[in-house]
Amino acid sequence: MKLIKPVSTLLTLIPSIAYIPILIEIIKGFHIGGLNIIFQFLSSAIKPSFNQEVVKSAWEGLQITIATALTSWVISMLIGIVLGVLSTDLFWKRIPKFSYLGKFIKYSLAIPRSIHEVVWGLLFIQILGLNIWVAIISIVIPYSALTARVISEQLDSFDIQPLIAIKQTGSNIMGSFITILLPKLIPIVSTYGSYRFECAIRGVTLLGIFGLGGIGTELYLTLKSFEFNEMWTCLWMLWLVIILLEKFIRFSRSYLSDNISLKNSFLISISIFTLSLSLGIGLLYNLNFELFTPLSFSYLNLPSFVEIRNGFNNLTLFKLIITTILVTLFASGIAIGTPPLLLVLFPGKFSLKVQNLIWIFFRLIPPPLTTILILLFTNPSISVAALSLGITHMGVMGRLLTDNILNQEKSIYGAIKSNGSSKQSATLYGILAPQSNSYLAYGAYRSDVILKETAIIGAVGGVGLGWQLQESLSSFDWAQVMIITATFSLLTISGEFLFNTSQNYWLNNSTNNFIS
């Protein structure tokens, strides 16, 4: 039995120190004028609009979001599966002379996945204009690369001895590869694919906030016009879809893994992809989107070397990078530190249920909209951007911690409590401590996601590389756009390496892994 290390338990709480500098800066820029609007926003949650036109508009926006998410999700999964297999070492065992191609594919995919879908969207709007294919392509590019990475890493972690044994019998190489591959690939696709579909819905919602249609556009317009009742109609409808999706995902995972054969699992997976793609394209076609009309391109004049050099000279690149890193660190501190802190300060089943409602609420509002709400009563700053990101990802971290605690064995907690310890102490050592390593491992992954999302917060909140990218795009300064995009890509690739190293460290010291 592994001993519980108190260091990791304390490390789940220490990040909440980030609140101190953030709250100080927000209080310094505080103005009371926007508090009344914030109160209106919160009170509107319990009285959303049921006006027929509002509900109809929200439903149409939700259909666009779901259809776009379904279409982009299926395309990205199919491309990701192919690229994932081609970039795995397992595939190239059969043709070792060309194994360098696998390495090339694997490392090349780091670039598209390092750039957030909203950044891709902002870039493609300049080329294709406001077009539904911009949203689809913007989701497909990074999600294909992310899926390929997960599949490649998972397949490479499996034992290759069965493949070698089948090959030595003289069996067909491709046939033996498929025989070994399918049983390993289907569980990965069913687990990760369902998670990636939920991400696609959130991604399309974010793209809508930046003008690409769907429920995101409805949310942005209702917030800007202070029609909070209408905004909450959209939010609750979106929440209902996400809740139903989560229940379907849990059912499908258990069904695919427990009740049916490998052949049927494969056929069901193919059927789900086919039906999802047909439903997505069919919905978009019925909503009068011209999917099959040839796209019109606006050709870009690539900048010259002199323009790129001038772009470097005009940009405060080092300051922008430091600002982006600070936003990531502060937001990660809030996201990782808050759920364990509330768990220890307010222990008990009832408190856990209340906290779960808070996490749902925080996950519901996209970060750019949270930024706009906070800016109603304070000035733009690093703290506003960090708090906006931290609140959303706090909801994700809190939900994961709560779900895991509900499924956790409570024997350690009971033993500590029976010895006369307080609820806080028993919760700290009996509930939080066994979860701390796996929680920190997921926190490392979540920090990687936060770093990528600084682009969308910067564009709204006026800080970091995201803000400068938006400014450069608005002025059609393609030299600066190239520099900022390349810089952001290098920054996120570096962050991915560091966060992955941290994640692997905590997982290797964890007995309870809940990372999907």
Secondary structure by P-SEA (a helix, b strand, c coil): cccccaaaaaaacccccaaaaaaaaaaaaccccaaaaaaaaaaacccccccaaaaaaaaaaaaaaaaaaaaaaaaaaaaaaaaaaaacccccccccccaaaaaaaaaaacccccccaaaaaaaaaaaccccaaaaaaaaaaaaaaaaaaaaaaaaaaccaaaaaaaaaacccaaaaaaaacccccaaaaaaaaaaaaaaaaaaaaaaaaaccccaaaaaaaaaaacaaaaaaaaaaaaaaaaaaaaaaaaaaaaaacccccaaaaaaaaaaaaaaaaaaaaaaaaaaccccccbbbbbccccccaaaaaaaaaacaaaaaaaaaaaaaaaaaaaaaccaaaaaaacccaaaaaaaaaaaaaaaaccaaaaaaaaaccccccaaaaaaaaaaaaaaaaaaaaaaaaaaccaaaaaaaaaacccaaaaaaccccccaaaaaaaaaaaaaaaaaaaaaaaaacccccaaaaaaaaaaacaaaaaaaaaaaaaaaaaaaaaaaaaaaaaaaaaccccccc
